[in-house]
Every structure is written in structure tokens, then in C-alpha cells.
Amino acid sequence: MSKKDYYEVLDIRRNASQDDIKRAFKKLAFEHHPDRNPDSDETDDKFKEVNEAYQILSDENKRAQYDSFGHISGDGFQPGANYSNFGDLFGSLFEDVFSGGGTTRAQRGRDLKYDLELMFEEAVFGINKEIEIPKNTLCEECSGKGAQPGGEVTCGSCSGTGSMNYSQGFLTISRTCSNCGGSGSVITKPCKGCKGKGLVYINKKVSVKVPAGVETGSRLRMRDEGESGFYGGPSGDLYIELHVKEHEFFKREGNNLFIEVPISFVQAALGTEIEIPTIEGKANFKFPSGTQPGQSFKLKGKGVTDLRSGRKGDMYVISQVEVPVKLNSKQKEILKEFEKYSKTEDQPLISKFINKFQGYIEKIVVFN
């Protein structure tokens, strides 16, 4: 009979960690242990199967071999690696052979990340920035080969093929030569510019176009501005993480801006027109009479441009009514005179509080 997939036996995913494998094994071993099920032959077989699966998958080398080849028995290949069909299996096993053998595959360069700090206005309106990126790039002296002209010889291990053949039973398997890394040649005279690495470390200037409306956490991608690839492979990409400084006046929520503007209690009572800052400059703004502390007023279209739609958000002006902390005798006299002629109906919050308070007192009297 063909053996079951070890991953199915332990009921785990193929990318399971060693901790996942150990936990699954302990659970199933306890469940199917012969001492707990003395009269069950089926449980005994299950326990052996679980143990066998654990012995293979808990060993990194055995697991790698199992993932590549699966079980090999007199019946042929049994499940191991997750291939969709027989052709996929052979395509994976003999990829080097059928692709011409030995030639080192192109390798993509590493992606890079850069943290870019912006002024608040730069994020709102957009800006072009020039930055310096430290990275590895192909050596111009040797074009990335790592050797001086004539400084390479044919690899003696693989005779220049870049691959080594191994026989395993009735199979002959081709693997990349470990001596030359699949290039088919060995460097005898390293390039002086890169000391045989094929790459040099440089600081490259890159122009970055920051669109209007970005905010902290926005990320820009610049294709092919990462590190150079190997053996003709493409360069990686550059990811730019944006960090926006706080503004001295404005707070941003989405595409809307908020600003707190202080006014005196006289200005709030009588109404006033004053100059306030906007993201585009200064503007005249009129507070109506009877303005309350914390009251919000909307200025349509004075916010931030949306990155996708291009529509602008709004700006909200929040009143901060300030009460004077020191009064002279004349000011006190005037305010006392003002208080004498004030009516509670002209002060809705005070009136509402008095009514609620009277209702509360009436409840207290009833309970007492």
C-alpha cells in the first residue's frame, strides 16, 4: 500500500514550523498511544504512522529530501512534495538537465527600503525630492563577473558544465556544482574594483516624485532602483516609507484639516471677523455672535487633495473661547453690571443645567 502524506498524518500545513510539528506530534501520540488503547490494532498502526511522520519531518535534512522526492518504493513515487501531476514532479527534479544544465539561473536583486521625512506642506502639495541610496550595484570594471579579463578558468569539478550528476538507484539527478556555483568557471584573478564579488557599494542619487495628499505610512515604489541582480537577473525595487512632521496649527484626519482658533469671550458673544491661517495662506473668517467654546465651522474645499479622486477635503475651524485670568476694578464693575441685566434664557446651557438640577433635587426629596 502507498504511504500517506506525512503532513496529512500530522494534520499540519507544508510550511509548518518545527514548533508546529512538535505540538501536532505530541497531541496525536498521546491520543493514539498503545497504553491508552490496549485492545486496538488500528490505534497501534496509527501510532507507528504518527511516529514515522515525526521522525522525518522533525529532521531538517530528511524533511528537505522528503519534500523533494516523497516516498520511493517498488510502486514508484508516493506523495511527498505537493505536485499537481507527474510532469510537474520531473520538471522539478530535473530542471537543470532539461533547461540545458549547469547554467546559473538569473537572480533578482534585493529590494531596498528608505525612510523619507516630509514637512506637512510637502505632503499636502507634493514635491520632488532627491535622496541618496546606499546599495550594491554591478561592478563596471568586470560587468559583474568578479574576474579580471582572462582571470577565469574552467571549473575542474564539473568540467565547465556547471552541474554535477548523481546516481540514485535507477535515477540520475543533476545538481548545481558547489565548486563554481553553476557558472562553469572559477575565478583565478579577482577583479580589483570589486575584489571578486561582482558588486560594488555606492551611494546613488535618486529623484523621488512625492504626489500631493500623501500621509505618514504612505509608501512609494520605484522599480529597478534596488540592488543589482546576478547573472543577468533584474534589479530589485526601492520602497520609500513616508513620515510627515506635525504642523504647528493643523491636525489632519484623512483629507480634512482641523485648526483651533482662540477668541475672547467678548468676541464670542458679539461676533468678530479675524485673520486665520489656512494651508494655502491666510484668510478672513467671521465668528458669528453667540459662538460657543469648541464650536466647529466648516470651510469647504480648504483641506487636502485626495490621492485617488483629486477632490479636496474640508477645513474645520474650532473656537477656543478664552476667559481673562486677571481683571481690573473697572472690568469687574462692568461685568457685574452686565450680569445684572443678563437673563438665563439668553444662556441656554446655564438654563438647561438649572432645570436639570431642580429636577434632581425633587427626586432626592421624594427618596428622603
C-alpha positions as CSV (number, residue, x, y, z in Angstrom):
1,M,0.0,0.0,0.0
2,S,1.2,3.5,-0.7
3,K,2.1,5.6,2.3
4,K,0.1,8.6,3.4
5,D,1.4,12.1,3.1
6,Y,3.3,12.8,6.3
7,Y,1.8,16.3,6.5
8,E,-1.6,14.8,6.3
9,V,-0.7,12.2,9.0
10,L,0.2,15.0,11.5
11,D,-2.6,17.3,10.2
12,I,-0.3,20.3,9.5
13,R,0.5,22.6,6.6
14,R,3.5,22.1,4.4
15,N,5.1,25.4,5.7
16,A,4.6,24.3,9.3
17,S,7.4,25.3,11.7
18,Q,9.3,22.8,13.9
19,D,7.2,24.0,16.9
20,D,4.0,23.3,15.0
21,I,5.3,19.8,14.1
22,K,6.3,19.0,17.7
23,R,2.9,20.2,19.0
24,A,1.0,18.1,16.5
25,F,3.1,15.0,17.2
26,K,2.6,15.3,21.0
27,K,-1.2,15.6,20.6
28,L,-1.6,12.7,18.2
29,A,1.0,10.4,20.0
30,F,-0.9,10.9,23.3
31,E,-4.2,10.2,21.6
32,H,-3.1,7.0,19.8
33,H,-0.6,5.6,22.3
34,P,-1.0,1.8,22.7
35,D,-1.1,2.1,26.5
36,R,-4.3,4.2,26.2
37,N,-5.8,1.8,23.7
38,P,-4.5,-1.7,24.5
39,D,-7.2,-3.6,22.5
40,S,-7.0,-1.7,19.3
41,D,-4.7,-2.8,16.5
42,E,-5.8,0.1,14.4
43,T,-4.6,2.6,17.1
44,D,-1.2,0.8,17.2
45,D,-0.8,1.2,13.5
46,K,-1.8,4.9,13.7
47,F,0.7,5.5,16.5
48,K,3.5,4.0,14.4
49,E,2.5,6.1,11.4
50,V,2.5,9.3,13.5
51,N,5.9,8.4,14.9
52,E,7.3,7.7,11.5
53,A,6.0,11.1,10.2
54,Y,7.5,12.9,13.1
55,Q,10.9,11.2,12.7
56,I,11.1,12.5,9.1
57,L,9.6,16.0,9.4
58,S,11.4,16.9,12.6
59,D,14.8,16.3,10.9
60,E,15.5,19.3,8.5
61,N,17.6,17.2,6.1
62,K,15.1,14.3,6.0
63,R,12.3,16.7,5.6
64,A,14.0,18.5,2.7
65,Q,14.6,15.2,0.9
66,Y,11.0,14.1,1.6
67,D,9.7,17.4,0.2
68,S,11.8,17.0,-2.9
69,F,11.2,13.3,-3.7
70,G,8.5,11.9,-1.5
71,H,8.4,8.1,-0.8
72,I,10.2,5.9,-3.4
73,S,9.1,2.3,-3.3
74,G,8.6,-0.6,-5.6
75,D,5.3,1.0,-6.6
76,G,7.1,4.2,-7.8
77,F,6.7,7.7,-6.4
78,Q,4.3,8.3,-3.5
79,P,3.2,11.6,-2.1
80,G,5.8,13.9,-0.7
81,A,6.1,17.2,-2.4
82,N,2.9,18.8,-3.5
83,Y,3.0,18.3,-7.3
84,S,-0.2,18.6,-9.3
85,N,0.9,15.9,-11.8
86,F,3.7,13.6,-12.8
87,G,5.1,16.1,-15.2
88,D,5.5,18.7,-12.5
89,L,7.5,16.2,-10.4
90,F,10.0,15.5,-13.1
91,G,10.1,19.2,-14.1
92,S,11.2,20.0,-10.5
93,L,13.7,17.1,-10.2
94,F,15.5,17.6,-13.5
95,E,15.0,21.3,-14.1
96,D,18.8,21.8,-14.6
97,V,19.0,18.9,-17.1
98,F,16.1,19.9,-19.3
99,S,17.0,23.6,-19.3
100,G,20.4,23.0,-20.7
101,G,22.1,22.0,-17.5
102,G,24.6,23.8,-15.4
103,T,24.0,27.4,-16.3
104,T,23.5,29.5,-13.2
105,R,20.0,30.9,-13.1
106,A,19.4,34.6,-13.1
107,Q,18.9,36.0,-9.6
108,R,16.8,39.1,-8.9
109,G,18.5,41.8,-6.8
110,R,17.3,42.7,-3.3
111,D,14.6,45.2,-2.6
112,L,15.6,48.2,-0.5
113,K,13.6,50.4,1.9
114,Y,14.2,54.1,2.6
115,D,12.5,56.3,5.3
116,L,11.8,59.8,4.0
117,E,10.7,62.6,6.3
118,L,8.4,65.3,4.9
119,M,7.3,68.7,6.0
120,F,3.5,68.9,6.5
121,E,3.1,71.2,3.4
122,E,5.3,68.9,1.3
123,A,2.9,66.0,2.0
124,V,-0.2,68.2,1.2
125,F,1.0,69.7,-2.0
126,G,3.5,67.1,-3.3
127,I,7.2,67.7,-4.0
128,N,10.2,66.4,-5.9
129,K,13.0,65.1,-3.6
130,E,16.5,64.0,-4.3
131,I,17.7,61.3,-2.0
132,E,20.9,59.2,-1.7
133,I,20.5,55.4,-1.6
134,P,23.5,53.2,-0.4
135,K,23.4,50.0,-2.3
136,N,25.3,47.2,-4.1
137,T,25.4,47.6,-7.9
138,L,27.2,45.7,-10.7
139,C,30.9,46.4,-10.9
140,E,31.5,48.3,-14.1
141,E,35.1,47.1,-14.4
142,C,34.1,43.4,-14.7
143,S,30.4,43.8,-15.7
144,G,29.5,41.8,-12.6
145,K,31.7,38.7,-13.4
146,G,34.1,39.3,-10.5
147,A,37.2,38.5,-12.5
148,Q,39.8,40.4,-14.4
149,P,39.9,39.8,-18.2
150,G,41.3,36.3,-18.6
151,G,41.0,35.7,-14.9
152,E,38.7,32.7,-15.1
153,V,39.4,29.0,-15.7
154,T,37.0,26.1,-16.4
155,C,35.8,24.5,-13.2
156,G,37.6,21.2,-12.7
157,S,34.8,19.7,-10.7
158,C,32.1,19.9,-13.3
159,S,34.3,20.4,-16.4
160,G,32.6,23.7,-17.2
161,T,29.0,22.3,-17.3
162,G,28.0,24.0,-14.1
163,S,26.3,20.8,-12.8
164,M,27.1,17.5,-11.1
165,N,25.3,14.3,-11.8
166,Y,24.4,11.9,-9.1
167,S,23.1,8.3,-9.4
168,Q,20.4,7.2,-7.0
169,G,19.1,3.7,-7.9
170,F,17.7,3.9,-11.4
171,L,17.7,7.7,-11.3
172,T,20.4,10.1,-12.4
173,I,19.9,13.5,-10.8
174,S,21.6,16.7,-11.9
175,R,22.5,19.3,-9.3
176,T,24.3,22.7,-9.5
177,C,28.1,22.4,-9.0
178,S,29.0,23.6,-5.5
179,N,32.6,24.4,-6.5
180,C,31.7,27.1,-9.1
181,G,28.1,27.8,-8.1
182,G,26.8,26.7,-11.5
183,S,28.8,29.3,-13.5
184,G,31.1,26.6,-15.0
185,S,34.2,28.6,-14.2
186,V,36.4,29.5,-11.3
187,I,38.0,33.0,-10.7
188,T,41.8,32.9,-10.5
189,K,42.3,36.7,-10.8
190,P,39.7,38.6,-8.9
191,C,38.6,42.0,-10.2
192,K,40.4,44.8,-8.4
193,G,37.3,47.0,-8.4
194,C,35.0,44.6,-6.6
195,K,37.6,42.1,-5.2
196,G,35.8,39.2,-7.0
197,K,32.3,39.9,-5.6
198,G,30.9,41.3,-8.9
199,L,29.2,44.1,-6.9
200,V,30.4,47.4,-5.5
201,Y,28.9,49.5,-2.7
202,I,27.9,53.0,-3.8
203,N,25.6,55.9,-2.8
204,K,23.3,56.6,-5.7
205,K,21.2,59.8,-6.1
206,V,17.6,59.1,-6.9
207,S,14.9,61.7,-7.7
208,V,11.6,60.9,-6.0
209,K,8.3,62.4,-7.0
210,V,6.0,62.7,-4.0
211,P,2.4,63.1,-5.0
212,A,0.0,65.6,-3.3
213,G,-2.0,64.2,-0.5
214,V,0.4,61.5,1.0
215,E,0.5,61.0,4.7
216,T,2.5,59.1,7.3
217,G,2.6,55.4,6.4
218,S,2.2,56.0,2.6
219,R,4.7,54.0,0.6
220,L,6.1,54.7,-2.8
221,R,7.6,52.0,-5.1
222,M,10.4,52.8,-7.5
223,R,11.0,49.9,-9.9
224,D,14.6,48.7,-10.5
225,E,16.1,51.1,-8.0
226,G,17.0,48.3,-5.6
227,E,20.2,46.3,-5.7
228,S,21.5,44.8,-8.9
229,G,20.7,41.2,-9.8
230,F,23.1,38.4,-10.6
231,Y,23.8,36.6,-13.8
232,G,21.5,38.9,-15.9
233,G,18.7,38.9,-13.3
234,P,16.6,42.1,-12.9
235,S,17.3,44.7,-10.2
236,G,15.2,44.8,-7.1
237,D,12.8,47.7,-6.3
238,L,13.1,50.6,-3.9
239,Y,10.3,51.2,-1.4
240,I,10.1,54.6,0.2
241,E,8.2,54.9,3.5
242,L,6.9,58.4,4.2
243,H,6.9,60.1,7.6
244,V,5.1,63.5,7.8
245,K,6.1,66.0,10.6
246,E,3.3,67.5,12.7
247,H,2.1,71.1,11.9
248,E,2.1,74.0,14.3
249,F,-1.5,74.8,13.5
250,F,-3.2,72.0,11.7
251,K,-4.3,68.5,12.6
252,R,-5.1,66.1,9.8
253,E,-7.8,63.4,9.7
254,G,-8.0,61.8,6.3
255,N,-8.3,64.6,3.8
256,N,-9.8,67.1,6.4
257,L,-7.8,69.7,8.4
258,F,-8.7,71.0,11.8
259,I,-7.5,74.2,13.5
260,E,-8.3,75.6,16.9
261,V,-8.6,79.4,17.0
262,P,-8.7,81.3,20.3
263,I,-11.1,84.3,20.7
264,S,-12.1,86.3,23.7
265,F,-15.4,85.8,25.4
266,V,-16.5,89.3,24.2
267,Q,-15.7,88.3,20.6
268,A,-17.6,85.1,21.1
269,A,-20.6,86.9,22.5
270,L,-20.7,89.8,20.0
271,G,-19.2,88.0,16.9
272,T,-16.0,89.0,15.2
273,E,-14.0,88.8,12.0
274,I,-10.3,87.9,12.3
275,E,-7.5,86.6,10.1
276,I,-6.7,82.9,10.4
277,P,-4.1,80.6,8.7
278,T,-5.1,78.1,6.0
279,I,-2.9,75.6,4.3
280,E,-2.8,77.9,1.3
281,G,-2.1,81.2,3.3
282,K,-4.2,83.5,5.4
283,A,-7.9,84.2,5.1
284,N,-10.6,86.3,6.9
285,F,-13.0,84.3,9.0
286,K,-16.2,85.6,10.7
287,F,-17.3,84.1,14.0
288,P,-21.0,84.7,14.5
289,S,-22.4,86.3,17.7
290,G,-23.1,83.7,20.3
291,T,-20.2,81.4,19.3
292,Q,-19.7,78.7,21.9
293,P,-16.5,77.1,23.1
294,G,-15.5,74.2,20.9
295,Q,-18.0,75.1,18.2
296,S,-16.9,73.9,14.7
297,F,-17.2,75.8,11.5
298,K,-16.6,74.2,8.1
299,L,-14.7,75.8,5.2
300,K,-15.4,73.7,2.2
301,G,-12.6,72.6,-0.1
302,K,-9.8,74.0,2.1
303,G,-8.5,70.6,3.1
304,V,-6.1,68.1,1.4
305,T,-6.3,66.8,-2.1
306,D,-7.4,63.1,-2.3
307,L,-4.7,60.9,-3.8
308,R,-7.1,58.9,-6.0
309,S,-10.1,61.2,-6.8
310,G,-8.3,64.5,-6.8
311,R,-11.1,66.1,-4.7
312,K,-10.3,68.3,-1.8
313,G,-11.3,67.7,1.7
314,D,-12.6,70.4,4.1
315,M,-11.1,72.6,6.8
316,Y,-12.8,72.9,10.2
317,V,-12.3,75.9,12.5
318,I,-12.8,75.1,16.2
319,S,-13.4,78.0,18.5
320,Q,-11.4,78.3,21.7
321,V,-13.2,80.9,23.9
322,E,-10.7,82.4,26.4
323,V,-11.8,83.9,29.7
324,P,-9.4,86.6,31.0
325,V,-7.4,85.5,34.0
326,K,-6.9,88.9,35.5
327,L,-9.4,91.7,35.7
328,N,-9.0,95.3,36.9
329,S,-11.6,97.1,39.1
330,K,-13.3,98.8,36.1
331,Q,-13.6,95.5,34.2
332,K,-15.2,93.8,37.2
333,E,-17.6,96.7,37.7
334,I,-18.7,96.5,34.0
335,L,-19.1,92.7,34.2
336,K,-21.2,92.9,37.4
337,E,-23.4,95.5,35.6
338,F,-23.7,93.1,32.6
339,E,-24.6,90.2,34.9
340,K,-27.4,92.3,36.5
341,Y,-29.1,92.6,33.1
342,S,-28.4,89.0,31.9
343,K,-31.3,86.5,31.6
344,T,-31.0,82.8,31.8
345,E,-32.9,82.3,28.6
346,D,-30.1,84.1,26.8
347,Q,-27.7,81.5,28.2
348,P,-29.1,78.1,27.1
349,L,-26.5,75.9,28.7
350,I,-26.9,77.6,32.1
351,S,-30.7,77.4,31.8
352,K,-30.6,73.7,30.9
353,F,-28.3,72.9,33.9
354,I,-30.6,74.8,36.3
355,N,-33.7,72.9,35.1
356,K,-31.9,69.5,35.4
357,F,-30.6,70.4,38.8
358,Q,-34.1,71.4,40.1
359,G,-35.5,68.0,38.8
360,Y,-32.7,66.2,40.6
361,I,-33.4,67.9,43.9
362,E,-37.1,67.0,43.6
363,K,-36.1,63.3,43.2
364,I,-33.9,63.5,46.3
365,V,-36.7,64.9,48.4
366,V,-39.0,62.1,47.4
367,F,-36.5,59.4,48.3
368,N,-35.7,61.1,51.7
